[in-house]
Amino acid sequence: MSPARIGLFGGTFDPVHYGHLRPAIELAEHYALDVLYLLPSHQPVHRGPTGASSSQRIDMLQMAVADVERLEVDTREALRGGSTYTIDTLEAMREEFPNATLLFFLGMDSFAGFDGWRRWQDILSIANLVVIDRPGALMSDFSTDLMEQQKKRFGVERIERIDVTQLEISATAIRQAAAAGHSLRFLLPEPVRQYIEEHQLYRRMPS
Ligand code: ATP
């Protein structure tokens, strides 16, 4: 049966960590999702090269959700190559699942720059946006205005803000810890930690 309620959680996942995973499971439960796809990007358009390759980031994500019901990895962006845009993925999803409710999740820090996303208005007409609070990330003026505007425009909440368990973990801090030779224990799933060690990832200090 085709899923009726689909969530998408995009990111670089360089590497995936509990700051992504705990909110993801809470969101899947809260919104009664049939599936929540973690959607690793290829080379993000707004930042430098990733520390791990696309296939390594996919490997780590797949390990992280291997025994977790309803969490899956969508590899289309990571494997497509070149710049990837959320709107293209959402349009493809909409075509694949014409009747499904689509929810797109993003952290408050990402939402603050949402007006820089390609065709962001179209994103709102395809999916409901759910903004996850993140420690230290504040609402920008744009975010506040957009939330107000969309209420008027759609008459319903197309952008929602949700409070999930907030873990002050970032991939940047993990890469820095790895480069400094510090332990990564309890920041991410153990198989992912071992993978990083085995593949000697993030040995150089990120720029
Ligand atoms: P980096 O430090 O490399 O920027 P990151 O830890 O922010 O990485 P991303 O892969 O860029 O992770 O994030 C994917 C999505 O998850 C983004 O929407 C981001 O806002 C959100 N996110 C990341 N970490 C957290 C966290 N600890 N709590 C809530 N949301 C998070």
Residues whose N, C-alpha, C, O or C-beta is under 5 A from the ligand:
A	BS01	ATP	G10 G11 T12 F13 D14 G19 H20 F105 L106 G107 M108 D109 S110 I132 D133 R134 L167 E168 I169 S170 A171 T172
